[in-house]
């Protein structure tokens, strides 16, 4: 008997450590995540997201480690989620400052 690899590839939660209330709104159908951070928050590489998924997550070729891999959010960032069966899903994360 052979057990198939998991096809699970979803980001089920998304937020930034240290920014209470900056929780991502996930649109699973469109594969988009929108996050609003407090006014004046820099959107450059020191933002370290916490994402929850049952698979490997990359931005480009960089493997993402929850709470430690920084990204530059001055423009949307594409997260590629790879399941155990090697199938993928791409989520586009857009971060904006609260006015």
Helices and strands as residue ranges (DSSP letters): E 13-16, E 25-27, E 32-37, E 49-52, E 56-59, E 62-63, E 77-82, E 88-97
